[in-house]
Amino acid sequence: MTAGEDIAIRRKRLRYRAWHRGTKEMDLVLGPFCDANIEGYGVAELDRLEALMNEEDPPLLKWVMRQEEPPVHVDRAFLDLVVADHQARIEK
């Protein structure tokens, strides 16, 4: 398997995880975000996405909805990309 195939498989796996989170609300946040962005992501961005997706759904949803501040270990800049993407979709 080549490096290109590895990253393609990783993208596919992350896209699947984004759409099958366990809560419909997070599916509808992360699924469209991945669909729109994941093909352009390299290893570093996929690492950032995966770290965010490793968070539990209830707190992650509160951070996306700006109901709570995320803890310091969360990549706030990447979370802000997800939030901005979600806001743009619900404002359409």
PDB file of N, CA, C and O in Angstrom:
ATOM      1  N   MET A   1       0.855  -1.189   0.000  1.00  0.00           N
ATOM      2  CA  MET A   1       0.000   0.000   0.000  1.00  0.00           C
ATOM      3  C   MET A   1       0.891   1.240   0.000  1.00  0.00           C
ATOM      4  O   MET A   1       1.868   1.302   0.746  1.00  0.00           O
ATOM      5  N   THR A   2       0.563   2.212  -0.821  1.00  0.00           N
ATOM      6  CA  THR A   2       1.362   3.428  -0.902  1.00  0.00           C
ATOM      7  C   THR A   2       0.859   4.455   0.113  1.00  0.00           C
ATOM      8  O   THR A   2      -0.211   4.310   0.704  1.00  0.00           O
ATOM      9  N   ALA A   3       1.666   5.490   0.288  1.00  0.00           N
ATOM     10  CA  ALA A   3       1.270   6.558   1.221  1.00  0.00           C
ATOM     11  C   ALA A   3      -0.027   7.220   0.763  1.00  0.00           C
ATOM     12  O   ALA A   3      -0.864   7.586   1.588  1.00  0.00           O
ATOM     13  N   GLY A   4      -0.197   7.374  -0.550  1.00  0.00           N
ATOM     14  CA  GLY A   4      -1.423   7.959  -1.080  1.00  0.00           C
ATOM     15  C   GLY A   4      -2.643   7.122  -0.749  1.00  0.00           C
ATOM     16  O   GLY A   4      -3.707   7.657  -0.437  1.00  0.00           O
ATOM     17  N   GLU A   5      -2.486   5.803  -0.819  1.00  0.00           N
ATOM     18  CA  GLU A   5      -3.591   4.918  -0.463  1.00  0.00           C
ATOM     19  C   GLU A   5      -3.864   4.985   1.037  1.00  0.00           C
ATOM     20  O   GLU A   5      -5.018   4.951   1.462  1.00  0.00           O
ATOM     21  N   ASP A   6      -2.811   5.080   1.830  1.00  0.00           N
ATOM     22  CA  ASP A   6      -2.977   5.187   3.279  1.00  0.00           C
ATOM     23  C   ASP A   6      -3.807   6.406   3.651  1.00  0.00           C
ATOM     24  O   ASP A   6      -4.734   6.310   4.455  1.00  0.00           O
ATOM     25  N   ILE A   7      -3.475   7.554   3.066  1.00  0.00           N
ATOM     26  CA  ILE A   7      -4.193   8.773   3.416  1.00  0.00           C
ATOM     27  C   ILE A   7      -5.623   8.723   2.879  1.00  0.00           C
ATOM     28  O   ILE A   7      -6.535   9.262   3.506  1.00  0.00           O
ATOM     29  N   ALA A   8      -5.827   8.090   1.737  1.00  0.00           N
ATOM     30  CA  ALA A   8      -7.185   7.948   1.199  1.00  0.00           C
ATOM     31  C   ALA A   8      -8.038   7.086   2.126  1.00  0.00           C
ATOM     32  O   ALA A   8      -9.205   7.394   2.369  1.00  0.00           O
ATOM     33  N   ILE A   9      -7.464   6.030   2.630  1.00  0.00           N
ATOM     34  CA  ILE A   9      -8.188   5.160   3.571  1.00  0.00           C
ATOM     35  C   ILE A   9      -8.472   5.907   4.867  1.00  0.00           C
ATOM     36  O   ILE A   9      -9.557   5.785   5.436  1.00  0.00           O
ATOM     37  N   ARG A  10      -7.501   6.675   5.327  1.00  0.00           N
ATOM     38  CA  ARG A  10      -7.703   7.453   6.560  1.00  0.00           C
ATOM     39  C   ARG A  10      -8.822   8.473   6.372  1.00  0.00           C
ATOM     40  O   ARG A  10      -9.668   8.635   7.250  1.00  0.00           O
ATOM     41  N   ARG A  11      -8.829   9.151   5.249  1.00  0.00           N
ATOM     42  CA  ARG A  11      -9.907  10.117   4.970  1.00  0.00           C
ATOM     43  C   ARG A  11     -11.267   9.424   4.966  1.00  0.00           C
ATOM     44  O   ARG A  11     -12.231   9.925   5.543  1.00  0.00           O
ATOM     45  N   LYS A  12     -11.332   8.282   4.317  1.00  0.00           N
ATOM     46  CA  LYS A  12     -12.594   7.537   4.245  1.00  0.00           C
ATOM     47  C   LYS A  12     -13.054   7.124   5.644  1.00  0.00           C
ATOM     48  O   LYS A  12     -14.233   7.240   5.978  1.00  0.00           O
ATOM     49  N   ARG A  13     -12.114   6.642   6.454  1.00  0.00           N
ATOM     50  CA  ARG A  13     -12.443   6.219   7.817  1.00  0.00           C
ATOM     51  C   ARG A  13     -12.934   7.402   8.655  1.00  0.00           C
ATOM     52  O   ARG A  13     -13.914   7.274   9.389  1.00  0.00           O
ATOM     53  N   LEU A  14     -12.261   8.551   8.550  1.00  0.00           N
ATOM     54  CA  LEU A  14     -12.669   9.731   9.314  1.00  0.00           C
ATOM     55  C   LEU A  14     -14.014  10.265   8.839  1.00  0.00           C
ATOM     56  O   LEU A  14     -14.824  10.709   9.652  1.00  0.00           O
ATOM     57  N   ARG A  15     -14.256  10.227   7.544  1.00  0.00           N
ATOM     58  CA  ARG A  15     -15.557  10.671   7.033  1.00  0.00           C
ATOM     59  C   ARG A  15     -16.668   9.780   7.585  1.00  0.00           C
ATOM     60  O   ARG A  15     -17.721  10.271   7.994  1.00  0.00           O
ATOM     61  N   TYR A  16     -16.432   8.489   7.595  1.00  0.00           N
ATOM     62  CA  TYR A  16     -17.422   7.556   8.155  1.00  0.00           C
ATOM     63  C   TYR A  16     -17.670   7.876   9.626  1.00  0.00           C
ATOM     64  O   TYR A  16     -18.819   7.960  10.060  1.00  0.00           O
ATOM     65  N   ARG A  17     -16.594   8.056  10.392  1.00  0.00           N
ATOM     66  CA  ARG A  17     -16.737   8.387  11.819  1.00  0.00           C
ATOM     67  C   ARG A  17     -17.514   9.686  12.013  1.00  0.00           C
ATOM     68  O   ARG A  17     -18.299   9.803  12.955  1.00  0.00           O
ATOM     69  N   ALA A  18     -17.304  10.656  11.137  1.00  0.00           N
ATOM     70  CA  ALA A  18     -17.984  11.948  11.255  1.00  0.00           C
ATOM     71  C   ALA A  18     -19.491  11.804  11.092  1.00  0.00           C
ATOM     72  O   ALA A  18     -20.260  12.508  11.745  1.00  0.00           O
ATOM     73  N   TRP A  19     -19.910  10.894  10.225  1.00  0.00           N
ATOM     74  CA  TRP A  19     -21.335  10.699   9.963  1.00  0.00           C
ATOM     75  C   TRP A  19     -21.971   9.667  10.891  1.00  0.00           C
ATOM     76  O   TRP A  19     -23.192   9.507  10.873  1.00  0.00           O
ATOM     77  N   HIS A  20     -21.189   8.972  11.690  1.00  0.00           N
ATOM     78  CA  HIS A  20     -21.706   7.921  12.574  1.00  0.00           C
ATOM     79  C   HIS A  20     -21.171   8.105  13.987  1.00  0.00           C
ATOM     80  O   HIS A  20     -20.510   7.223  14.535  1.00  0.00           O
ATOM     81  N   ARG A  21     -21.467   9.259  14.565  1.00  0.00           N
ATOM     82  CA  ARG A  21     -20.927   9.630  15.865  1.00  0.00           C
ATOM     83  C   ARG A  21     -21.652   8.961  17.029  1.00  0.00           C
ATOM     84  O   ARG A  21     -21.042   8.677  18.060  1.00  0.00           O
ATOM     85  N   GLY A  22     -22.907   8.716  16.874  1.00  0.00           N
ATOM     86  CA  GLY A  22     -23.702   8.225  17.995  1.00  0.00           C
ATOM     87  C   GLY A  22     -24.789   9.211  18.379  1.00  0.00           C
ATOM     88  O   GLY A  22     -25.814   8.829  18.945  1.00  0.00           O
ATOM     89  N   THR A  23     -24.562  10.484  18.069  1.00  0.00           N
ATOM     90  CA  THR A  23     -25.626  11.479  18.249  1.00  0.00           C
ATOM     91  C   THR A  23     -25.852  12.171  16.914  1.00  0.00           C
ATOM     92  O   THR A  23     -24.906  12.578  16.240  1.00  0.00           O
ATOM     93  N   LYS A  24     -27.104  12.294  16.550  1.00  0.00           N
ATOM     94  CA  LYS A  24     -27.460  12.883  15.261  1.00  0.00           C
ATOM     95  C   LYS A  24     -26.966  14.321  15.153  1.00  0.00           C
ATOM     96  O   LYS A  24     -26.557  14.760  14.079  1.00  0.00           O
ATOM     97  N   GLU A  25     -27.004  15.050  16.257  1.00  0.00           N
ATOM     98  CA  GLU A  25     -26.558  16.445  16.233  1.00  0.00           C
ATOM     99  C   GLU A  25     -25.102  16.565  15.786  1.00  0.00           C
ATOM    100  O   GLU A  25     -24.768  17.422  14.968  1.00  0.00           O
ATOM    101  N   MET A  26     -24.242  15.704  16.322  1.00  0.00           N
ATOM    102  CA  MET A  26     -22.830  15.775  15.935  1.00  0.00           C
ATOM    103  C   MET A  26     -22.616  15.215  14.536  1.00  0.00           C
ATOM    104  O   MET A  26     -21.714  15.658  13.826  1.00  0.00           O
ATOM    105  N   ASP A  27     -23.436  14.242  14.129  1.00  0.00           N
ATOM    106  CA  ASP A  27     -23.370  13.765  12.743  1.00  0.00           C
ATOM    107  C   ASP A  27     -23.591  14.938  11.787  1.00  0.00           C
ATOM    108  O   ASP A  27     -22.902  15.071  10.776  1.00  0.00           O
ATOM    109  N   LEU A  28     -24.562  15.782  12.126  1.00  0.00           N
ATOM    110  CA  LEU A  28     -24.929  16.894  11.254  1.00  0.00           C
ATOM    111  C   LEU A  28     -23.951  18.063  11.319  1.00  0.00           C
ATOM    112  O   LEU A  28     -23.993  18.952  10.468  1.00  0.00           O
ATOM    113  N   VAL A  29     -23.082  18.070  12.307  1.00  0.00           N
ATOM    114  CA  VAL A  29     -22.016  19.074  12.387  1.00  0.00           C
ATOM    115  C   VAL A  29     -20.769  18.562  11.672  1.00  0.00           C
ATOM    116  O   VAL A  29     -20.241  19.223  10.777  1.00  0.00           O
ATOM    117  N   LEU A  30     -20.306  17.387  12.071  1.00  0.00           N
ATOM    118  CA  LEU A  30     -19.035  16.874  11.561  1.00  0.00           C
ATOM    119  C   LEU A  30     -19.142  16.233  10.185  1.00  0.00           C
ATOM    120  O   LEU A  30     -18.190  16.299   9.407  1.00  0.00           O
ATOM    121  N   GLY A  31     -20.270  15.618   9.865  1.00  0.00           N
ATOM    122  CA  GLY A  31     -20.421  14.977   8.565  1.00  0.00           C
ATOM    123  C   GLY A  31     -20.265  15.958   7.408  1.00  0.00           C
ATOM    124  O   GLY A  31     -19.418  15.749   6.539  1.00  0.00           O
ATOM    125  N   PRO A  32     -21.062  17.018   7.378  1.00  0.00           N
ATOM    126  CA  PRO A  32     -20.922  17.991   6.289  1.00  0.00           C
ATOM    127  C   PRO A  32     -19.558  18.679   6.284  1.00  0.00           C
ATOM    128  O   PRO A  32     -19.021  18.982   5.219  1.00  0.00           O
ATOM    129  N   PHE A  33     -18.998  18.925   7.466  1.00  0.00           N
ATOM    130  CA  PHE A  33     -17.667  19.523   7.547  1.00  0.00           C
ATOM    131  C   PHE A  33     -16.646  18.625   6.843  1.00  0.00           C
ATOM    132  O   PHE A  33     -15.838  19.096   6.043  1.00  0.00           O
ATOM    133  N   CYS A  34     -16.693  17.345   7.148  1.00  0.00           N
ATOM    134  CA  CYS A  34     -15.760  16.403   6.514  1.00  0.00           C
ATOM    135  C   CYS A  34     -16.002  16.317   5.016  1.00  0.00           C
ATOM    136  O   CYS A  34     -15.054  16.333   4.231  1.00  0.00           O
ATOM    137  N   ASP A  35     -17.263  16.225   4.614  1.00  0.00           N
ATOM    138  CA  ASP A  35     -17.565  16.147   3.190  1.00  0.00           C
ATOM    139  C   ASP A  35     -16.973  17.332   2.429  1.00  0.00           C
ATOM    140  O   ASP A  35     -16.468  17.177   1.317  1.00  0.00           O
ATOM    141  N   ALA A  36     -17.038  18.510   3.035  1.00  0.00           N
ATOM    142  CA  ALA A  36     -16.586  19.724   2.362  1.00  0.00           C
ATOM    143  C   ALA A  36     -15.068  19.902   2.391  1.00  0.00           C
ATOM    144  O   ALA A  36     -14.513  20.560   1.511  1.00  0.00           O
ATOM    145  N   ASN A  37     -14.391  19.331   3.379  1.00  0.00           N
ATOM    146  CA  ASN A  37     -12.987  19.681   3.598  1.00  0.00           C
ATOM    147  C   ASN A  37     -11.978  18.550   3.541  1.00  0.00           C
ATOM    148  O   ASN A  37     -10.812  18.789   3.228  1.00  0.00           O
ATOM    149  N   ILE A  38     -12.386  17.344   3.829  1.00  0.00           N
ATOM    150  CA  ILE A  38     -11.421  16.281   4.114  1.00  0.00           C
ATOM    151  C   ILE A  38     -10.516  15.930   2.929  1.00  0.00           C
ATOM    152  O   ILE A  38      -9.358  15.566   3.136  1.00  0.00           O
ATOM    153  N   GLU A  39     -11.010  16.030   1.712  1.00  0.00           N
ATOM    154  CA  GLU A  39     -10.181  15.658   0.559  1.00  0.00           C
ATOM    155  C   GLU A  39      -8.980  16.585   0.393  1.00  0.00           C
ATOM    156  O   GLU A  39      -7.964  16.191  -0.180  1.00  0.00           O
ATOM    157  N   GLY A  40      -9.091  17.793   0.885  1.00  0.00           N
ATOM    158  CA  GLY A  40      -7.980  18.741   0.796  1.00  0.00           C
ATOM    159  C   GLY A  40      -7.024  18.677   1.976  1.00  0.00           C
ATOM    160  O   GLY A  40      -6.015  19.381   1.995  1.00  0.00           O
ATOM    161  N   TYR A  41      -7.329  17.848   2.953  1.00  0.00           N
ATOM    162  CA  TYR A  41      -6.511  17.780   4.158  1.00  0.00           C
ATOM    163  C   TYR A  41      -5.349  16.814   3.996  1.00  0.00           C
ATOM    164  O   TYR A  41      -5.493  15.710   3.471  1.00  0.00           O
ATOM    165  N   GLY A  42      -4.195  17.266   4.465  1.00  0.00           N
ATOM    166  CA  GLY A  42      -3.021  16.415   4.551  1.00  0.00           C
ATOM    167  C   GLY A  42      -2.961  15.773   5.923  1.00  0.00           C
ATOM    168  O   GLY A  42      -3.913  15.846   6.700  1.00  0.00           O
ATOM    169  N   VAL A  43      -1.843  15.151   6.208  1.00  0.00           N
ATOM    170  CA  VAL A  43      -1.685  14.412   7.463  1.00  0.00           C
ATOM    171  C   VAL A  43      -1.876  15.312   8.682  1.00  0.00           C
ATOM    172  O   VAL A  43      -2.543  14.917   9.639  1.00  0.00           O
ATOM    173  N   ALA A  44      -1.302  16.512   8.662  1.00  0.00           N
ATOM    174  CA  ALA A  44      -1.397  17.404   9.834  1.00  0.00           C
ATOM    175  C   ALA A  44      -2.851  17.783  10.128  1.00  0.00           C
ATOM    176  O   ALA A  44      -3.280  17.765  11.281  1.00  0.00           O
ATOM    177  N   GLU A  45      -3.607  18.127   9.077  1.00  0.00           N
ATOM    178  CA  GLU A  45      -5.004  18.498   9.291  1.00  0.00           C
ATOM    179  C   GLU A  45      -5.835  17.300   9.719  1.00  0.00           C
ATOM    180  O   GLU A  45      -6.733  17.425  10.551  1.00  0.00           O
ATOM    181  N   LEU A  46      -5.534  16.132   9.148  1.00  0.00           N
ATOM    182  CA  LEU A  46      -6.253  14.919   9.558  1.00  0.00           C
ATOM    183  C   LEU A  46      -5.976  14.605  11.019  1.00  0.00           C
ATOM    184  O   LEU A  46      -6.870  14.151  11.733  1.00  0.00           O
ATOM    185  N   ASP A  47      -4.750  14.838  11.474  1.00  0.00           N
ATOM    186  CA  ASP A  47      -4.418  14.650  12.887  1.00  0.00           C
ATOM    187  C   ASP A  47      -5.261  15.572  13.762  1.00  0.00           C
ATOM    188  O   ASP A  47      -5.777  15.155  14.799  1.00  0.00           O
ATOM    189  N   ARG A  48      -5.396  16.819  13.341  1.00  0.00           N
ATOM    190  CA  ARG A  48      -6.182  17.795  14.116  1.00  0.00           C
ATOM    191  C   ARG A  48      -7.657  17.397  14.150  1.00  0.00           C
ATOM    192  O   ARG A  48      -8.306  17.472  15.193  1.00  0.00           O
ATOM    193  N   LEU A  49      -8.179  16.970  12.995  1.00  0.00           N
ATOM    194  CA  LEU A  49      -9.570  16.526  12.928  1.00  0.00           C
ATOM    195  C   LEU A  49      -9.787  15.307  13.808  1.00  0.00           C
ATOM    196  O   LEU A  49     -10.761  15.238  14.558  1.00  0.00           O
ATOM    197  N   GLU A  50      -8.883  14.352  13.715  1.00  0.00           N
ATOM    198  CA  GLU A  50      -9.030  13.130  14.501  1.00  0.00           C
ATOM    199  C   GLU A  50      -8.980  13.419  15.998  1.00  0.00           C
ATOM    200  O   GLU A  50      -9.736  12.827  16.769  1.00  0.00           O
ATOM    201  N   ALA A  51      -8.104  14.314  16.409  1.00  0.00           N
ATOM    202  CA  ALA A  51      -8.026  14.687  17.834  1.00  0.00           C
ATOM    203  C   ALA A  51      -9.353  15.277  18.298  1.00  0.00           C
ATOM    204  O   ALA A  51      -9.829  14.957  19.388  1.00  0.00           O
ATOM    205  N   LEU A  52      -9.947  16.131  17.481  1.00  0.00           N
ATOM    206  CA  LEU A  52     -11.237  16.716  17.850  1.00  0.00           C
ATOM    207  C   LEU A  52     -12.324  15.649  17.880  1.00  0.00           C
ATOM    208  O   LEU A  52     -13.178  15.647  18.767  1.00  0.00           O
ATOM    209  N   MET A  53     -12.287  14.746  16.911  1.00  0.00           N
ATOM    210  CA  MET A  53     -13.307  13.697  16.854  1.00  0.00           C
ATOM    211  C   MET A  53     -13.148  12.669  17.965  1.00  0.00           C
ATOM    212  O   MET A  53     -14.075  11.900  18.221  1.00  0.00           O
ATOM    213  N   ASN A  54     -12.010  12.634  18.622  1.00  0.00           N
ATOM    214  CA  ASN A  54     -11.826  11.729  19.751  1.00  0.00           C
ATOM    215  C   ASN A  54     -12.505  12.234  21.024  1.00  0.00           C
ATOM    216  O   ASN A  54     -12.598  11.505  22.011  1.00  0.00           O
ATOM    217  N   GLU A  55     -12.974  13.463  21.002  1.00  0.00           N
ATOM    218  CA  GLU A  55     -13.703  14.016  22.143  1.00  0.00           C
ATOM    219  C   GLU A  55     -15.105  13.405  22.191  1.00  0.00           C
ATOM    220  O   GLU A  55     -15.649  12.998  21.164  1.00  0.00           O
ATOM    221  N   GLU A  56     -15.674  13.346  23.374  1.00  0.00           N
ATOM    222  CA  GLU A  56     -17.033  12.829  23.553  1.00  0.00           C
ATOM    223  C   GLU A  56     -18.051  13.796  22.960  1.00  0.00           C
ATOM    224  O   GLU A  56     -17.835  15.008  22.956  1.00  0.00           O
ATOM    225  N   ASP A  57     -19.159  13.258  22.460  1.00  0.00           N
ATOM    226  CA  ASP A  57     -20.177  14.074  21.808  1.00  0.00           C
ATOM    227  C   ASP A  57     -20.816  15.142  22.696  1.00  0.00           C
ATOM    228  O   ASP A  57     -20.923  16.289  22.261  1.00  0.00           O
ATOM    229  N   PRO A  58     -21.247  14.822  23.923  1.00  0.00           N
ATOM    230  CA  PRO A  58     -21.940  15.866  24.697  1.00  0.00           C
ATOM    231  C   PRO A  58     -21.103  17.132  24.920  1.00  0.00           C
ATOM    232  O   PRO A  58     -21.604  18.228  24.666  1.00  0.00           O
ATOM    233  N   PRO A  59     -19.854  17.030  25.381  1.00  0.00           N
ATOM    234  CA  PRO A  59     -19.096  18.272  25.524  1.00  0.00           C
ATOM    235  C   PRO A  59     -18.763  18.909  24.177  1.00  0.00           C
ATOM    236  O   PRO A  59     -18.770  20.134  24.055  1.00  0.00           O
ATOM    237  N   LEU A  60     -18.473  18.097  23.173  1.00  0.00           N
ATOM    238  CA  LEU A  60     -18.144  18.634  21.855  1.00  0.00           C
ATOM    239  C   LEU A  60     -19.310  19.451  21.303  1.00  0.00           C
ATOM    240  O   LEU A  60     -19.100  20.523  20.736  1.00  0.00           O
ATOM    241  N   LEU A  61     -20.515  18.961  21.461  1.00  0.00           N
ATOM    242  CA  LEU A  61     -21.685  19.707  21.004  1.00  0.00           C
ATOM    243  C   LEU A  61     -21.821  21.028  21.766  1.00  0.00           C
ATOM    244  O   LEU A  61     -22.159  22.050  21.168  1.00  0.00           O
ATOM    245  N   LYS A  62     -21.566  21.019  23.053  1.00  0.00           N
ATOM    246  CA  LYS A  62     -21.631  22.265  23.837  1.00  0.00           C
ATOM    247  C   LYS A  62     -20.595  23.273  23.363  1.00  0.00           C
ATOM    248  O   LYS A  62     -20.859  24.475  23.347  1.00  0.00           O
ATOM    249  N   TRP A  63     -19.409  22.788  22.973  1.00  0.00           N
ATOM    250  CA  TRP A  63     -18.373  23.696  22.467  1.00  0.00           C
ATOM    251  C   TRP A  63     -18.771  24.261  21.108  1.00  0.00           C
ATOM    252  O   TRP A  63     -18.573  25.446  20.840  1.00  0.00           O
ATOM    253  N   VAL A  64     -19.330  23.411  20.253  1.00  0.00           N
ATOM    254  CA  VAL A  64     -19.745  23.854  18.922  1.00  0.00           C
ATOM    255  C   VAL A  64     -20.866  24.882  19.041  1.00  0.00           C
ATOM    256  O   VAL A  64     -20.900  25.853  18.285  1.00  0.00           O
ATOM    257  N   MET A  65     -21.774  24.675  19.977  1.00  0.00           N
ATOM    258  CA  MET A  65     -22.898  25.587  20.168  1.00  0.00           C
ATOM    259  C   MET A  65     -22.529  26.797  21.028  1.00  0.00           C
ATOM    260  O   MET A  65     -23.364  27.658  21.305  1.00  0.00           O
ATOM    261  N   ARG A  66     -21.274  26.842  21.438  1.00  0.00           N
ATOM    262  CA  ARG A  66     -20.746  27.941  22.264  1.00  0.00           C
ATOM    263  C   ARG A  66     -21.462  28.053  23.608  1.00  0.00           C
ATOM    264  O   ARG A  66     -21.613  29.144  24.159  1.00  0.00           O
ATOM    265  N   GLN A  67     -21.899  26.898  24.125  1.00  0.00           N
ATOM    266  CA  GLN A  67     -22.538  26.873  25.436  1.00  0.00           C
ATOM    267  C   GLN A  67     -21.500  26.731  26.542  1.00  0.00           C
ATOM    268  O   GLN A  67     -21.748  27.113  27.686  1.00  0.00           O
ATOM    269  N   GLU A  68     -20.344  26.185  26.200  1.00  0.00           N
ATOM    270  CA  GLU A  68     -19.247  26.025  27.152  1.00  0.00           C
ATOM    271  C   GLU A  68     -17.939  26.276  26.433  1.00  0.00           C
ATOM    272  O   GLU A  68     -17.836  26.094  25.220  1.00  0.00           O
ATOM    273  N   GLU A  69     -16.945  26.695  27.189  1.00  0.00           N
ATOM    274  CA  GLU A  69     -15.598  26.848  26.649  1.00  0.00           C
ATOM    275  C   GLU A  69     -14.908  25.494  26.665  1.00  0.00           C
ATOM    276  O   GLU A  69     -15.025  24.755  27.643  1.00  0.00           O
ATOM    277  N   PRO A  70     -14.193  25.157  25.605  1.00  0.00           N
ATOM    278  CA  PRO A  70     -13.471  23.879  25.614  1.00  0.00           C
ATOM    279  C   PRO A  70     -12.263  23.940  26.554  1.00  0.00           C
ATOM    280  O   PRO A  70     -11.736  25.018  26.825  1.00  0.00           O
ATOM    281  N   PRO A  71     -11.833  22.785  27.045  1.00  0.00           N
ATOM    282  CA  PRO A  71     -10.635  22.758  27.885  1.00  0.00           C
ATOM    283  C   PRO A  71      -9.392  23.133  27.072  1.00  0.00           C
ATOM    284  O   PRO A  71      -9.423  23.141  25.841  1.00  0.00           O
ATOM    285  N   VAL A  72      -8.321  23.437  27.763  1.00  0.00           N
ATOM    286  CA  VAL A  72      -7.120  23.949  27.097  1.00  0.00           C
ATOM    287  C   VAL A  72      -6.485  22.951  26.134  1.00  0.00           C
ATOM    288  O   VAL A  72      -5.789  23.366  25.208  1.00  0.00           O
ATOM    289  N   HIS A  73      -6.703  21.650  26.322  1.00  0.00           N
ATOM    290  CA  HIS A  73      -6.075  20.675  25.422  1.00  0.00           C
ATOM    291  C   HIS A  73      -6.732  20.621  24.040  1.00  0.00           C
ATOM    292  O   HIS A  73      -6.178  20.028  23.114  1.00  0.00           O
ATOM    293  N   VAL A  74      -7.896  21.230  23.901  1.00  0.00           N
ATOM    294  CA  VAL A  74      -8.627  21.205  22.626  1.00  0.00           C
ATOM    295  C   VAL A  74      -8.016  22.241  21.683  1.00  0.00           C
ATOM    296  O   VAL A  74      -7.725  23.368  22.085  1.00  0.00           O
ATOM    297  N   ASP A  75      -7.829  21.849  20.439  1.00  0.00           N
ATOM    298  CA  ASP A  75      -7.310  22.713  19.379  1.00  0.00           C
ATOM    299  C   ASP A  75      -8.393  23.731  19.020  1.00  0.00           C
ATOM    300  O   ASP A  75      -9.242  23.482  18.164  1.00  0.00           O
ATOM    301  N   ARG A  76      -8.346  24.864  19.683  1.00  0.00           N
ATOM    302  CA  ARG A  76      -9.401  25.875  19.534  1.00  0.00           C
ATOM    303  C   ARG A  76      -9.478  26.414  18.109  1.00  0.00           C
ATOM    304  O   ARG A  76     -10.571  26.672  17.605  1.00  0.00           O
ATOM    305  N   ALA A  77      -8.344  26.586  17.462  1.00  0.00           N
ATOM    306  CA  ALA A  77      -8.348  27.103  16.088  1.00  0.00           C
ATOM    307  C   ALA A  77      -9.073  26.146  15.148  1.00  0.00           C
ATOM    308  O   ALA A  77      -9.826  26.582  14.277  1.00  0.00           O
ATOM    309  N   PHE A  78      -8.851  24.846  15.320  1.00  0.00           N
ATOM    310  CA  PHE A  78      -9.529  23.877  14.464  1.00  0.00           C
ATOM    311  C   PHE A  78     -11.010  23.794  14.830  1.00  0.00           C
ATOM    312  O   PHE A  78     -11.863  23.703  13.948  1.00  0.00           O
ATOM    313  N   LEU A  79     -11.316  23.824  16.116  1.00  0.00           N
ATOM    314  CA  LEU A  79     -12.715  23.836  16.549  1.00  0.00           C
ATOM    315  C   LEU A  79     -13.438  25.034  15.944  1.00  0.00           C
ATOM    316  O   LEU A  79     -14.591  24.917  15.530  1.00  0.00           O
ATOM    317  N   ASP A  80     -12.769  26.189  15.888  1.00  0.00           N
ATOM    318  CA  ASP A  80     -13.382  27.383  15.305  1.00  0.00           C
ATOM    319  C   ASP A  80     -13.707  27.185  13.825  1.00  0.00           C
ATOM    320  O   ASP A  80     -14.699  27.724  13.334  1.00  0.00           O
ATOM    321  N   LEU A  81     -12.878  26.416  13.110  1.00  0.00           N
ATOM    322  CA  LEU A  81     -13.181  26.101  11.702  1.00  0.00           C
ATOM    323  C   LEU A  81     -14.465  25.283  11.603  1.00  0.00           C
ATOM    324  O   LEU A  81     -15.304  25.530  10.736  1.00  0.00           O
ATOM    325  N   VAL A  82     -14.607  24.318  12.492  1.00  0.00           N
ATOM    326  CA  VAL A  82     -15.808  23.471  12.502  1.00  0.00           C
ATOM    327  C   VAL A  82     -17.041  24.310  12.840  1.00  0.00           C
ATOM    328  O   VAL A  82     -18.087  24.173  12.206  1.00  0.00           O
ATOM    329  N   VAL A  83     -16.909  25.168  13.831  1.00  0.00           N
ATOM    330  CA  VAL A  83     -18.026  26.024  14.242  1.00  0.00           C
ATOM    331  C   VAL A  83     -18.422  26.961  13.106  1.00  0.00           C
ATOM    332  O   VAL A  83     -19.610  27.107  12.815  1.00  0.00           O
ATOM    333  N   ALA A  84     -17.451  27.592  12.465  1.00  0.00           N
ATOM    334  CA  ALA A  84     -17.742  28.515  11.364  1.00  0.00           C
ATOM    335  C   ALA A  84     -18.441  27.795  10.218  1.00  0.00           C
ATOM    336  O   ALA A  84     -19.385  28.325   9.631  1.00  0.00           O
ATOM    337  N   ASP A  85     -17.982  26.596   9.900  1.00  0.00           N
ATOM    338  CA  ASP A  85     -18.603  25.797   8.854  1.00  0.00           C
ATOM    339  C   ASP A  85     -20.053  25.478   9.209  1.00  0.00           C
ATOM    340  O   ASP A  85     -20.947  25.597   8.372  1.00  0.00           O
ATOM    341  N   HIS A  86     -20.274  25.078  10.442  1.00  0.00           N
ATOM    342  CA  HIS A  86     -21.633  24.747  10.901  1.00  0.00           C
ATOM    343  C   HIS A  86     -22.534  25.980  10.853  1.00  0.00           C
ATOM    344  O   HIS A  86     -23.668  25.908  10.379  1.00  0.00           O
ATOM    345  N   GLN A  87     -22.027  27.110  11.345  1.00  0.00           N
ATOM    346  CA  GLN A  87     -22.817  28.340  11.331  1.00  0.00           C
ATOM    347  C   GLN A  87     -23.203  28.734   9.905  1.00  0.00           C
ATOM    348  O   GLN A  87     -24.337  29.145   9.660  1.00  0.00           O
ATOM    349  N   ALA A  88     -22.270  28.610   8.973  1.00  0.00           N
ATOM    350  CA  ALA A  88     -22.552  28.957   7.578  1.00  0.00           C
ATOM    351  C   ALA A  88     -23.634  28.065   7.003  1.00  0.00           C
ATOM    352  O   ALA A  88     -24.454  28.522   6.207  1.00  0.00           O
ATOM    353  N   ARG A  89     -23.650  26.797   7.395  1.00  0.00           N
ATOM    354  CA  ARG A  89     -24.651  25.867   6.871  1.00  0.00           C
ATOM    355  C   ARG A  89     -26.049  26.156   7.447  1.00  0.00           C
ATOM    356  O   ARG A  89     -27.044  26.058   6.730  1.00  0.00           O
ATOM    357  N   ILE A  90     -26.122  26.505   8.720  1.00  0.00           N
ATOM    358  CA  ILE A  90     -27.451  26.729   9.305  1.00  0.00           C
ATOM    359  C   ILE A  90     -28.012  28.105   8.934  1.00  0.00           C
ATOM    360  O   ILE A  90     -29.213  28.343   9.057  1.00  0.00           O
ATOM    361  N   GLU A  91     -27.137  29.008   8.480  1.00  0.00           N
ATOM    362  CA  GLU A  91     -27.606  30.329   8.080  1.00  0.00           C
ATOM    363  C   GLU A  91     -28.090  30.377   6.643  1.00  0.00           C
ATOM    364  O   GLU A  91     -28.665  31.378   6.215  1.00  0.00           O
ATOM    365  N   LYS A  92     -27.862  29.298   5.888  1.00  0.00           N
ATOM    366  CA  LYS A  92     -28.299  29.273   4.480  1.00  0.00           C
ATOM    367  C   LYS A  92     -29.798  29.171   4.359  1.00  0.00           C
ATOM    368  O   LYS A  92     -30.327  29.138   3.248  1.00  0.00           O
TER     369      LYS A  92
END
